[in-house]
Amino acid sequence: MNICLVTAFPPSRRGLNEYGYHIARELRRNPLLSVTILGDELPSPGPELPGFSVTRCWDFNRLSNPICLLREIRRLQPDIVWFNIGFASYGNKALPATVGLTMPALVRLAGFRTHVTLHQLMDTVDLNDAGVRFQRIYKLGGALITRILLMSDSVSVLLPAYRTILQEKYGAGSVHVRRHGILSGRPEYPDFSKRGKPEHRVLAFGKWGTYKRLEPMIEAFRAVADAMPPVRLVVAGGNHPNTPGYVESVAQKYSDDPRIEFTGYVPEEQLPDLFRSATVTVMPYSSSAGCSGVAHLALQYGVPIVASDISDFRQLSEEEGLAIEFFKTGNIASLTETLRCLLESPERQQEMAVQNFSVALHMTMPRVIRDYLRSFDLAERGGALRSVSRLRRLPRWMPLRSTVGRLMLRNWARWRCDPYDSVEGNGHANGFLDSSLDGYGVGYGRLRGSNGTLGEALQATGVPKNSNGNGNGHNGRHDILPAVLGAYSNNGDPESEQRNRLEQLPAAQLVRFARSGSKSNGRNGKHGGNGSASGHNGNGRIRAPHSRGKIGEEQSDGGEGYDLERDRDSGAA
């Protein structure tokens, strides 16, 4: 599967760049995927992260983003275009931000399958708190943009309440709830020896400004620090795109307090040390913020969380089981008391840290990405099978019915393959990693070449052989359907061949053949092993480049998609 991921991407510092990096990193680990990142342009040219294919083709606050992006997508011809976006991803001005958010719909109209991971909803944002002036216009524009985003083939949101809003208010159908996930494959058990020794470190991390204000938290911290030294406040992160210069102004205001440290932007490689040494993470937001990435970073390193009592954080606590101590939103006295009680209770700190670590074990990034890939895989299979279902609508008396059926079956046989070698041999024998072959047979879902058995399949149907039995490529673009029917016949028996002609073979029977082909000399023939629906490699578990064993006992059902934990090919790649 060829995936284009549209996201801000490091070394860019735009919003969601870290999340985009971890999506790309997990996709890159799957050998069955080809991933191209369509990222935002950098202020100055520099080297890209090693191991990633990155094309910089859009920029913040630029009106020509859709044109540039469509040009690259047409060149790459991906199977799916995955957008990782929030409402401020493409600009902090109304017009360029709106134009950028129309890109998923435009890409779909151009004929490409699209998926959107949407991190916020405009309906849940407090526009008063965000400093928006023309609120009615913004609400109307937000509703319009949300409907445009829902024109994508599918949308994922990170909180169940967001899905409810999209379904009830906008009548959306294909909306999934996905976990945000921690930004690693394995969480770290908290090291309590680094916390509170010699001083407690209170961590505030994020992009500050608008609904993320620092002043109330700093005032609460100073009250706590006066009562129970030694305590240090670490303010990490930069400015929100809508409030440039905010962090610098706050740092200047409190520059005389040595207990407060401003780190500025924190690179990815420095995040572990930052969170490992933190006693508690504080999120003093004044309104809805979506599914917080900071909260999931705290989960990853087993850090207790103190947060405002707002609906999104309540949902995280109730739906996902996060250990969070809440304080009244905007109330400095409530934050002071909550923070003081937690810092004075090592037992409560340890209890919350272990609970957050336990929650993190169930939402690792490999699991999250596997769920995405399963849905992509099933959607593509469903679209491919629609071509087969149309075969049943063709009248039996129709002239050239076999030719029409062959053209319609081409997309079904393609499954998830690239357009050039999905049904056209390339001169190699069977058993490749990305082929739907089970050893000796030739699966028609990924016709990478033949070793002579395909010639037998074609001979059974009377189709001239294009294979010399030595691994030379067979052009399956024209003869794939006769090969399928020949594999379904009984060793070239004329009566069996007549019985299994396309005019008498329903689409459901073709599907059953694709899911249950075997190596036997019986009804399924010895050359169509396991078909395109399972892509088995011989033993059901260990993927080998040239497996020639029998079909394994743990046979894939073809519908599970990718399984990153078991590391097997469970679909015709």
LUMSE-613464 format. One record per residue (C-alpha): residue number from 0; x, y, z. Coordinates in Angstrom, 3 decimals, padded with zeros to 6 digits. Layout:
BEGIN
- i,x,y,z
- NUM,X,Y,Z;
...
This chain:
BEGIN
- i,x,y,z
- 0,000.000,000.000,000.000;
- 1,001.295,003.420,-000.961;
- 2,000.422,006.089,001.638;
- 3,000.899,009.849,001.455;
- 4,000.900,011.425,004.922;
- 5,000.088,015.152,004.911;
- 6,001.361,016.627,008.161;
- 7,003.718,019.118,009.732;
- 8,006.966,017.201,010.092;
- 9,010.247,017.778,011.970;
- 10,012.509,019.661,011.901;
- 11,009.500,021.963,011.430;
- 12,008.058,023.283,014.702;
- 13,004.458,023.655,013.553;
- 14,001.591,022.149,015.503;
- 15,001.193,018.349,015.419;
- 16,004.710,017.906,014.030;
- 17,005.665,015.420,016.778;
- 18,002.486,013.412,016.257;
- 19,003.099,013.353,012.509;
- 20,006.645,012.122,013.113;
- 21,005.495,009.200,015.244;
- 22,002.810,008.214,012.726;
- 23,005.419,008.203,009.968;
- 24,007.906,006.281,012.102;
- 25,005.445,003.455,012.765;
- 26,004.312,003.315,009.132;
- 27,007.928,003.129,008.001;
- 28,008.515,000.031,010.133;
- 29,005.989,-001.967,008.115;
- 30,007.810,-003.451,005.082;
- 31,004.542,-003.761,003.157;
- 32,003.994,-000.005,003.076;
- 33,005.472,002.770,000.989;
- 34,005.187,006.075,002.871;
- 35,005.789,009.586,001.559;
- 36,005.445,012.547,003.924;
- 37,004.027,015.681,002.321;
- 38,005.278,018.172,004.880;
- 39,005.350,021.901,005.480;
- 40,008.206,023.959,004.102;
- 41,011.051,024.932,006.415;
- 42,012.095,028.554,007.072;
- 43,015.558,027.691,005.783;
- 44,016.714,024.637,003.808;
- 45,018.180,021.861,005.910;
- 46,018.685,018.100,006.011;
- 47,015.665,015.852,006.470;
- 48,015.458,013.181,009.140;
- 49,017.241,010.041,007.923;
- 50,015.117,007.168,006.710;
- 51,012.070,009.216,005.683;
- 52,010.866,010.182,002.227;
- 53,009.776,013.805,002.680;
- 54,008.454,016.260,000.107;
- 55,007.945,019.841,001.325;
- 56,005.020,021.106,-000.730;
- 57,002.838,023.341,001.473;
- 58,003.415,026.197,003.874;
- 59,001.721,028.028,006.726;
- 60,-000.603,030.878,005.653;
- 61,-000.137,030.187,001.925;
- 62,-003.179,030.288,-000.359;
- 63,-001.679,028.079,-003.079;
- 64,-001.369,025.025,-000.824;
- 65,-004.122,022.977,-002.550;
- 66,-002.534,023.425,-005.991;
- 67,000.944,022.425,-004.813;
- 68,-000.363,019.470,-002.833;
- 69,-002.528,018.134,-005.667;
- 70,000.419,018.348,-008.042;
- 71,002.538,016.154,-005.779;
- 72,-000.267,013.682,-005.124;
- 73,-000.935,013.244,-008.843;
- 74,002.752,012.552,-009.330;
- 75,002.921,009.980,-006.523;
- 76,-000.424,008.232,-007.234;
- 77,-000.945,006.938,-003.659;
- 78,-003.535,004.397,-002.563;
- 79,-004.593,006.665,000.292;
- 80,-003.846,010.234,001.403;
- 81,-003.813,010.601,005.187;
- 82,-004.238,014.105,006.657;
- 83,-003.067,014.784,010.230;
- 84,-004.643,018.156,010.976;
- 85,-006.204,020.595,013.406;
- 86,-008.138,023.746,012.584;
- 87,-004.990,025.888,012.816;
- 88,-002.698,023.543,010.873;
- 89,-002.541,025.638,007.699;
- 90,-002.656,029.179,009.011;
- 91,-003.444,031.573,011.823;
- 92,-005.444,033.788,009.451;
- 93,-008.987,032.935,008.460;
- 94,-008.608,032.731,004.672;
- 95,-005.442,030.594,004.325;
- 96,-006.547,028.345,007.194;
- 97,-009.907,027.782,005.478;
- 98,-008.340,027.149,002.078;
- 99,-005.939,024.650,003.616;
- 100,-008.733,022.720,005.310;
- 101,-010.485,022.197,001.969;
- 102,-007.563,020.077,000.726;
- 103,-008.930,016.676,001.862;
- 104,-012.154,017.251,-000.068;
- 105,-010.288,018.488,-003.151;
- 106,-007.971,015.480,-003.087;
- 107,-010.953,013.149,-002.929;
- 108,-012.636,014.951,-005.815;
- 109,-009.411,014.392,-007.757;
- 110,-009.995,010.643,-007.440;
- 111,-007.843,009.670,-004.438;
- 112,-008.985,007.984,-001.255;
- 113,-008.584,010.271,001.773;
- 114,-008.591,009.899,005.539;
- 115,-008.514,012.749,008.076;
- 116,-007.317,012.512,011.674;
- 117,-008.979,015.561,013.226;
- 118,-007.527,016.674,016.552;
- 119,-010.019,019.426,017.436;
- 120,-013.575,020.484,016.677;
- 121,-014.552,024.115,016.253;
- 122,-017.851,023.333,018.018;
- 123,-016.068,022.678,021.324;
- 124,-013.787,025.734,021.308;
- 125,-014.640,028.669,023.579;
- 126,-014.270,031.538,021.093;
- 127,-014.439,034.108,023.894;
- 128,-011.471,032.494,025.587;
- 129,-009.612,032.209,022.286;
- 130,-009.876,035.965,021.710;
- 131,-012.004,035.736,018.549;
- 132,-013.794,038.968,017.634;
- 133,-016.443,038.051,015.040;
- 134,-017.742,034.960,016.768;
- 135,-020.904,034.384,014.718;
- 136,-018.929,034.474,011.496;
- 137,-016.350,032.100,012.965;
- 138,-019.045,029.684,014.126;
- 139,-020.660,029.692,010.694;
- 140,-017.299,029.260,008.999;
- 141,-016.326,026.497,011.425;
- 142,-019.518,024.574,010.687;
- 143,-018.935,024.947,006.942;
- 144,-015.322,023.778,007.179;
- 145,-016.366,020.822,009.325;
- 146,-018.825,019.737,006.632;
- 147,-016.103,020.079,004.003;
- 148,-013.741,017.929,006.089;
- 149,-016.476,015.311,006.381;
- 150,-016.444,014.996,002.580;
- 151,-013.337,012.831,003.041;
- 152,-013.760,009.091,002.660;
- 153,-013.347,008.665,006.418;
- 154,-012.560,010.763,009.484;
- 155,-011.005,009.805,012.816;
- 156,-011.511,011.799,016.008;
- 157,-009.816,011.204,019.346;
- 158,-012.722,011.573,021.784;
- 159,-016.131,009.832,021.733;
- 160,-017.922,013.153,022.322;
- 161,-016.489,014.487,019.061;
- 162,-017.953,011.587,017.141;
- 163,-021.324,012.188,018.774;
- 164,-021.246,015.844,017.690;
- 165,-020.327,014.957,014.109;
- 166,-023.062,012.348,013.864;
- 167,-025.857,014.272,015.557;
- 168,-025.167,017.790,014.289;
- 169,-023.672,017.057,010.870;
- 170,-025.134,013.631,010.080;
- 171,-021.676,012.189,009.435;
- 172,-021.423,008.482,008.728;
- 173,-017.852,007.279,008.366;
- 174,-016.420,008.676,011.607;
- 175,-014.123,006.564,013.789;
- 176,-012.942,007.083,017.357;
- 177,-009.220,006.374,017.641;
- 178,-006.972,006.552,020.644;
- 179,-004.370,009.271,020.602;
- 180,-001.720,006.842,021.765;
- 181,001.570,007.436,023.510;
- 182,004.394,008.537,021.266;
- 183,006.471,005.382,021.571;
- 184,006.249,001.647,021.202;
- 185,006.769,000.996,024.904;
- 186,006.085,003.200,027.959;
- 187,008.702,003.619,030.678;
- 188,008.071,002.531,034.235;
- 189,008.453,005.646,036.414;
- 190,011.798,006.064,038.141;
- 191,010.800,007.518,041.515;
- 192,014.435,007.990,042.536;
- 193,014.636,011.006,040.203;
- 194,011.526,012.731,041.529;
- 195,011.631,015.162,044.415;
- 196,015.380,014.704,044.867;
- 197,016.722,017.221,045.614;
- 198,013.649,019.269,044.616;
- 199,010.182,018.724,043.191;
- 200,009.874,019.762,039.551;
- 201,006.443,020.949,038.394;
- 202,006.271,020.688,034.597;
- 203,004.094,022.849,032.339;
- 204,004.462,021.822,028.696;
- 205,002.730,023.000,025.532;
- 206,002.185,025.839,023.080;
- 207,001.205,028.771,025.255;
- 208,-001.285,031.564,024.669;
- 209,-005.031,031.852,023.892;
- 210,-006.741,029.270,026.165;
- 211,-003.389,028.099,027.631;
- 212,-002.399,030.897,029.992;
- 213,000.636,030.799,032.252;
- 214,-000.114,033.595,034.741;
- 215,-002.661,031.730,036.950;
- 216,-000.407,028.683,037.159;
- 217,002.657,030.762,038.050;
- 218,000.771,032.558,040.822;
- 219,-000.427,029.221,042.232;
- 220,003.079,027.789,042.017;
- 221,004.606,030.728,043.893;
- 222,002.106,030.238,046.707;
- 223,003.004,026.527,046.905;
- 224,006.760,027.217,046.723;
- 225,006.550,029.706,049.582;
- 226,004.842,027.086,051.765;
- 227,006.941,024.013,050.953;
- 228,010.392,024.541,049.451;
- 229,012.253,023.314,047.515;
- 230,010.030,023.338,044.372;
- 231,010.879,024.402,040.821;
- 232,008.504,025.254,037.958;
- 233,009.680,024.272,034.471;
- 234,007.779,025.995,031.643;
- 235,008.561,024.158,028.402;
- 236,007.342,024.899,024.897;
- 237,006.833,027.914,022.688;
- 238,004.086,030.251,021.559;
- 239,000.723,029.283,020.134;
- 240,000.531,030.387,016.458;
- 241,-002.153,032.939,017.342;
- 242,-000.134,034.553,020.170;
- 243,003.422,035.236,019.000;
- 244,005.702,036.609,021.711;
- 245,003.494,035.519,024.614;
- 246,006.010,033.216,026.338;
- 247,008.773,035.803,026.036;
- 248,006.605,038.457,027.683;
- 249,005.732,036.153,030.598;
- 250,009.385,035.138,031.022;
- 251,010.343,038.809,031.192;
- 252,007.634,039.508,033.772;
- 253,008.844,036.754,036.138;
- 254,012.553,036.940,035.364;
- 255,013.358,037.882,038.972;
- 256,012.124,034.523,040.362;
- 257,014.913,031.884,040.206;
- 258,012.424,029.097,040.984;
- 259,010.829,029.477,037.528;
- 260,012.662,028.131,034.482;
- 261,011.667,028.777,030.850;
- 262,013.193,026.260,028.426;
- 263,011.548,027.363,025.168;
- 264,011.018,024.813,022.410;
- 265,012.099,021.295,023.457;
- 266,013.453,018.989,020.718;
- 267,012.115,015.452,020.487;
- 268,015.290,013.849,021.830;
- 269,015.164,015.950,025.036;
- 270,011.589,015.049,025.985;
- 271,012.459,011.849,027.919;
- 272,014.752,013.633,030.391;
- 273,012.233,016.445,030.779;
- 274,009.389,014.120,031.813;
- 275,011.445,011.574,033.767;
- 276,012.536,014.252,036.231;
- 277,009.052,015.784,036.656;
- 278,007.090,015.116,039.839;
- 279,003.819,016.336,038.330;
- 280,002.546,017.756,035.030;
- 281,000.151,020.721,035.183;
- 282,-002.307,021.576,032.377;
- 283,-003.941,024.897,033.352;
- 284,-006.176,025.251,030.294;
- 285,-009.212,027.496,030.472;
- 286,-011.320,025.776,027.795;
- 287,-011.519,022.726,025.563;
- 288,-008.238,021.674,024.010;
- 289,-009.030,018.406,022.259;
- 290,-007.301,015.159,023.135;
- 291,-004.188,016.491,024.837;
- 292,-000.849,015.284,023.544;
- 293,000.777,016.532,026.756;
- 294,-001.420,014.214,028.816;
- 295,-000.310,011.244,026.714;
- 296,003.333,012.220,027.097;
- 297,002.769,012.186,030.859;
- 298,001.251,008.705,030.500;
- 299,004.269,007.508,028.571;
- 300,006.628,008.377,031.428;
- 301,004.244,007.656,034.311;
- 302,003.856,011.248,035.525;
- 303,000.856,012.340,037.668;
- 304,-001.376,014.978,036.060;
- 305,-003.078,018.060,037.514;
- 306,-005.582,019.585,035.071;
- 307,-008.451,022.037,034.780;
- 308,-011.894,020.557,035.286;
- 309,-013.067,020.791,031.666;
- 310,-015.072,018.281,029.650;
- 311,-012.247,016.965,027.457;
- 312,-010.050,016.104,030.441;
- 313,-013.003,014.522,032.227;
- 314,-013.557,012.298,029.200;
- 315,-009.900,011.286,029.136;
- 316,-010.149,010.311,032.794;
- 317,-013.425,008.411,032.444;
- 318,-013.005,006.843,028.995;
- 319,-009.300,005.972,029.047;
- 320,-008.639,005.718,032.779;
- 321,-006.051,008.486,033.186;
- 322,-005.152,009.420,036.767;
- 323,-005.858,013.171,036.920;
- 324,-006.323,015.511,039.872;
- 325,-008.782,018.249,038.863;
- 326,-009.027,021.855,040.040;
- 327,-011.666,024.475,039.317;
- 328,-010.968,026.079,035.971;
- 329,-009.373,029.513,036.351;
- 330,-009.383,029.319,040.170;
- 331,-005.886,030.039,041.522;
- 332,-006.748,028.980,045.089;
- 333,-008.101,025.624,043.885;
- 334,-004.977,024.976,041.813;
- 335,-002.752,025.924,044.754;
- 336,-004.496,023.519,047.113;
- 337,-004.584,020.646,044.601;
- 338,-000.907,021.034,043.762;
- 339,000.158,021.326,047.402;
- 340,-001.776,018.214,048.472;
- 341,-000.236,016.148,045.692;
- 342,003.325,017.312,046.346;
- 343,002.950,016.503,050.055;
- 344,001.753,012.936,049.368;
- 345,004.426,010.608,047.902;
- 346,001.959,007.698,048.161;
- 347,-000.595,009.480,045.971;
- 348,002.129,010.443,043.495;
- 349,003.231,006.827,043.177;
- 350,-000.332,005.548,042.869;
- 351,-001.140,007.994,040.046;
- 352,002.171,007.342,038.286;
- 353,001.656,003.564,038.236;
- 354,-001.946,003.950,037.063;
- 355,-000.906,006.202,034.175;
- 356,001.875,003.791,033.237;
- 357,-000.653,000.930,033.190;
- 358,-002.987,002.901,030.922;
- 359,-000.097,003.675,028.580;
- 360,000.598,-000.036,028.090;
- 361,-002.710,-000.368,026.239;
- 362,-002.335,002.577,023.870;
- 363,001.105,002.237,022.314;
- 364,001.613,003.827,018.917;
- 365,002.022,000.459,017.094;
- 366,-001.434,-000.553,018.306;
- 367,-002.939,002.759,017.242;
- 368,-001.385,002.604,013.766;
- 369,-002.435,-001.023,013.355;
- 370,-006.059,000.015,013.909;
- 371,-005.719,002.668,011.214;
- 372,-004.162,000.216,008.759;
- 373,-006.876,-002.355,009.364;
- 374,-009.558,000.169,008.500;
- 375,-007.643,001.299,005.388;
- 376,-007.191,-002.311,004.323;
- 377,-010.830,-003.254,004.827;
- 378,-012.024,-000.141,003.006;
- 379,-009.811,-000.957,000.036;
- 380,-010.919,-004.576,-000.031;
- 381,-014.545,-003.509,000.123;
- 382,-014.060,-001.121,-002.773;
- 383,-012.275,-003.792,-004.793;
- 384,-014.988,-006.376,-004.183;
- 385,-017.619,-003.983,-005.475;
- 386,-016.133,-004.564,-008.913;
- 387,-016.690,-008.299,-008.515;
- 388,-020.255,-007.815,-007.317;
- 389,-021.084,-006.096,-010.597;
- 390,-020.362,-009.350,-012.444;
- 391,-023.623,-010.772,-011.173;
- 392,-025.556,-007.974,-012.870;
- 393,-024.294,-008.826,-016.345;
- 394,-026.900,-010.788,-018.350;
- 395,-025.717,-014.192,-019.543;
- 396,-026.647,-013.455,-023.149;
- 397,-024.420,-010.357,-023.195;
- 398,-021.792,-010.409,-025.984;
- 399,-018.169,-010.183,-024.843;
- 400,-019.292,-010.935,-021.308;
- 401,-015.938,-012.552,-020.523;
- 402,-014.029,-009.489,-021.726;
- 403,-016.169,-007.139,-019.657;
- 404,-015.812,-009.435,-016.664;
- 405,-012.050,-009.485,-017.063;
- 406,-011.893,-005.701,-016.967;
- 407,-014.132,-005.564,-013.918;
- 408,-012.132,-008.253,-012.150;
- 409,-008.882,-006.394,-012.651;
- 410,-009.500,-004.092,-009.694;
- 411,-010.510,-007.024,-007.514;
- 412,-007.331,-008.952,-008.308;
- 413,-005.321,-005.823,-007.670;
- 414,-006.268,-005.698,-003.962;
- 415,-003.544,-003.575,-002.453;
- 416,-000.789,-003.817,-005.048;
- 417,000.934,-001.098,-007.004;
- 418,-000.539,-000.465,-010.470;
- 419,002.235,-001.919,-012.584;
- 420,003.077,-005.271,-011.064;
- 421,-000.179,-006.150,-009.313;
- 422,-001.299,-008.455,-012.093;
- 423,001.745,-008.398,-014.344;
- 424,004.683,-010.725,-013.703;
- 425,008.154,-009.297,-013.424;
- 426,010.211,-012.361,-014.226;
- 427,010.665,-013.645,-010.690;
- 428,009.554,-016.905,-009.193;
- 429,006.914,-017.076,-006.489;
- 430,007.339,-016.732,-002.742;
- 431,008.200,-013.033,-002.530;
- 432,007.551,-011.097,000.654;
- 433,004.951,-008.888,-001.029;
- 434,003.166,-011.621,-002.937;
- 435,000.021,-013.585,-002.166;
- 436,001.772,-016.912,-002.667;
- 437,001.994,-019.843,-000.316;
- 438,005.047,-021.611,-001.659;
- 439,004.499,-023.706,-004.767;
- 440,001.408,-022.057,-006.200;
- 441,000.866,-018.757,-007.953;
- 442,-001.680,-016.544,-006.240;
- 443,-003.490,-014.367,-008.740;
- 444,-003.804,-011.478,-006.258;
- 445,-000.123,-010.614,-006.796;
- 446,001.142,-012.223,-009.984;
- 447,004.851,-011.516,-009.567;
- 448,006.005,-014.149,-012.051;
- 449,005.743,-017.863,-012.522;
- 450,007.720,-021.031,-012.129;
- 451,005.863,-023.116,-014.640;
- 452,002.740,-023.847,-012.632;
- 453,000.988,-020.823,-014.106;
- 454,001.575,-022.264,-017.511;
- 455,-000.306,-025.362,-016.398;
- 456,-003.116,-023.146,-015.186;
- 457,-003.366,-021.410,-018.544;
- 458,-003.101,-024.688,-020.415;
- 459,-006.115,-025.953,-018.495;
- 460,-008.193,-023.161,-020.022;
- 461,-006.811,-023.314,-023.512;
- 462,-005.122,-019.938,-023.161;
- 463,-001.676,-019.752,-024.820;
- 464,001.118,-019.913,-022.277;
- 465,003.242,-016.824,-021.807;
- 466,005.510,-018.523,-019.276;
- 467,008.522,-020.637,-020.114;
- 468,008.618,-022.452,-016.771;
- 469,011.873,-020.823,-015.744;
- 470,010.531,-017.835,-013.860;
- 471,009.956,-015.569,-016.868;
- 472,007.234,-013.019,-016.294;
- 473,003.707,-013.684,-017.446;
- 474,001.571,-010.754,-018.490;
- 475,-001.485,-011.380,-016.374;
- 476,-003.149,-008.162,-017.454;
- 477,-005.073,-009.937,-020.209;
- 478,-005.125,-013.577,-019.129;
- 479,-005.711,-013.339,-015.398;
- 480,-009.400,-014.279,-015.523;
- 481,-008.856,-017.435,-017.630;
- 482,-006.046,-018.354,-015.226;
- 483,-008.436,-018.022,-012.311;
- 484,-011.046,-020.147,-014.012;
- 485,-008.430,-022.668,-015.055;
- 486,-007.211,-022.949,-011.485;
- 487,-010.783,-023.647,-010.470;
- 488,-011.198,-026.405,-013.046;
- 489,-010.169,-030.033,-012.663;
- 490,-006.846,-030.337,-014.500;
- 491,-008.184,-029.158,-017.824;
- 492,-011.183,-031.466,-017.989;
- 493,-013.424,-030.068,-020.798;
- 494,-016.644,-030.691,-018.898;
- 495,-015.297,-029.049,-015.780;
- 496,-013.979,-026.154,-017.837;
- 497,-017.355,-025.691,-019.493;
- 498,-019.083,-025.807,-016.120;
- 499,-016.800,-023.138,-014.673;
- 500,-016.959,-020.636,-017.503;
- 501,-017.518,-017.034,-016.486;
- 502,-021.099,-017.123,-017.721;
- 503,-021.921,-019.754,-015.092;
- 504,-019.529,-018.757,-012.295;
- 505,-021.087,-016.280,-009.821;
- 506,-019.027,-013.618,-008.121;
- 507,-019.495,-015.222,-004.719;
- 508,-017.822,-018.368,-006.035;
- 509,-014.849,-016.329,-007.224;
- 510,-014.565,-014.771,-003.789;
- 511,-014.649,-018.195,-002.130;
- 512,-011.871,-019.325,-004.452;
- 513,-009.781,-016.303,-003.527;
- 514,-010.128,-017.060,000.164;
- 515,-009.682,-020.836,000.087;
- 516,-007.293,-021.811,-002.719;
- 517,-004.986,-024.748,-001.928;
- 518,-002.078,-026.740,-003.315;
- 519,-003.989,-029.936,-003.885;
- 520,-004.667,-031.480,-007.283;
- 521,-008.378,-031.399,-006.584;
- 522,-010.990,-028.815,-007.357;
- 523,-008.829,-025.783,-006.624;
- 524,-005.824,-026.971,-008.600;
- 525,-002.190,-027.012,-007.520;
- 526,-001.260,-023.562,-008.680;
- 527,-003.606,-021.067,-006.991;
- 528,-002.450,-021.505,-003.416;
- 529,-004.429,-019.494,-000.871;
- 530,-005.295,-016.743,-003.322;
- 531,-005.165,-013.051,-002.692;
- 532,-007.134,-012.896,000.506;
- 533,-004.527,-014.289,002.828;
- 534,-001.074,-013.849,001.326;
- 535,000.309,-016.623,003.491;
- 536,003.984,-017.397,003.615;
- 537,004.039,-021.036,004.624;
- 538,003.671,-021.216,008.364;
- 539,001.255,-018.454,009.334;
- 540,003.693,-016.679,011.617;
- 541,007.247,-016.251,010.321;
- 542,007.565,-014.156,007.180;
- 543,010.265,-015.467,004.853;
- 544,011.348,-014.043,001.491;
- 545,011.139,-017.370,-000.402;
- 546,008.909,-019.644,001.631;
- 547,007.989,-022.902,-000.069;
- 548,006.296,-024.719,002.778;
- 549,002.750,-025.901,003.084;
- 550,-000.050,-023.624,004.083;
- 551,000.288,-023.088,007.811;
- 552,-002.128,-024.060,010.476;
- 553,-002.675,-020.449,011.489;
- 554,-004.172,-019.384,008.182;
- 555,-005.023,-015.721,007.847;
- 556,-008.642,-014.851,007.181;
- 557,-007.749,-011.972,004.876;
- 558,-009.826,-009.476,006.796;
- 559,-007.625,-008.722,009.744;
- 560,-005.213,-006.501,007.846;
- 561,-001.763,-005.777,009.159;
- 562,-000.685,-007.231,012.468;
- 563,002.400,-005.413,013.669;
- 564,002.696,-007.506,016.812;
- 565,002.737,-010.884,015.063;
- 566,004.713,-009.476,012.123;
- 567,002.961,-011.416,009.416;
- 568,001.492,-010.647,006.049;
- 569,-002.228,-011.093,006.447;
- 570,-003.366,-009.653,003.149;
- 571,-002.238,-009.829,-000.437;
- 572,000.424,-007.196,-000.304;
